[in-house]
Amino acid sequence: MGTVGTGTDETAGERRQLINVAYRLLGSLTEAEDAVQDAYARWYGLSRSRQEEILSPGAWLTTVTSRICLDLLGSARARRERYVGAWLPEPLPDRTEWDHTGGAGPTGPADPADQIVLGESVTMAFLVVLESMTPAERVAFVLHDVFRYPFAEIADVLGRTPAACKQLAASARRRVSVARAPETATGQADVVRHVKEAWETKDIAALVGLLDPAAMMTADGGGMVGTVLRPVEGGARIAQYMVAIADKAPGLELLERSVNGVPGLVARRAGVVVTVASFDVSDRRVTRIWAVRNPEKLRPWAREG
């Protein structure tokens, strides 16, 4: 795919912000990049006189990108009804932690994963909550609460009044407030490390002790690889399932890695990343596991080493 918006004009510097907005709106790095590319194509499709009439190209690009994402979110609901098994957001690597390739070089385009500013608003737990919102709620909440855009600008994106957009964001905020504050990174890293050790030694008792009795594990294979199609509920059942996976996949290598900015695990087989697991941890126990196995969603991890 060709790169647009990488020239020296003032719109080029907006790309990083747009990728960040679009990823949080869509939960897909691939779709986010496509949406931003589309917005830039529309900008460069304007006549020079029309471009000069636009006082803030950055605001124009944000509005157009957000509208494209809104349309995609509407159509995504129908697509996900046909999706095989559970749909999870695309997990993001922390390139600073493991990229030894030097990226695309000084002349090549930056990898979109490099453009994402990591933080609480991209944790898997947060993105999964965003998935529970209506498209309009998600746009209003992300643009206002995460990126601090005023409701007057959000109204232009949604085609609603600022007051209606404020209500949408408030409704979305109530959903987010149900999700607790995450464990500290250090506390989560310790728990994830213990999970890794117990998984490697196939110690069911140790895994059960690390999992909340009401824990839930959701896996996303997209129908492309074998995985459980429905969430596995209960710490004991999850522990048994994890050990069964280890028995079926000899040579599986587990690595502690940052996933969407928080400690997680990556499973590699024959040098290829086959699973990226995110965790929600509370009171030193794992309450949720999200395991992404769909190869199309693991492309940003292809250089993992």
Buried (B, 14 or more C-beta within 10 A) or exposed (E): EEEBBEEEEEBBEBBBBBBBBBBBBBBBBBBBBBBBBBBBEBBEEBEEEEBEEBEEBBBBBBBBBBBBBBEBBEEBEEEEEEEEBBBBBBBBBBBEEBBEEEEEEEEEBBBBBBBBEBEEBBBBBBBBBBBEBBBBBBBBBBBBBBBEBEBEBBBBBBEBEBEBBBBBBBBBBEBBEEBEEBBEEEBBBBBBEBBBBBBEEBBBEBBBEBBBEEBBBBBBBBEBBEBBEEBBEBBBBBBBBBBEBBEEEEEBEBBBBBBBBBBBBBBBEEEEBBBBBBBBBBEEBBBBBBBBBBBEBBEBBEBBE
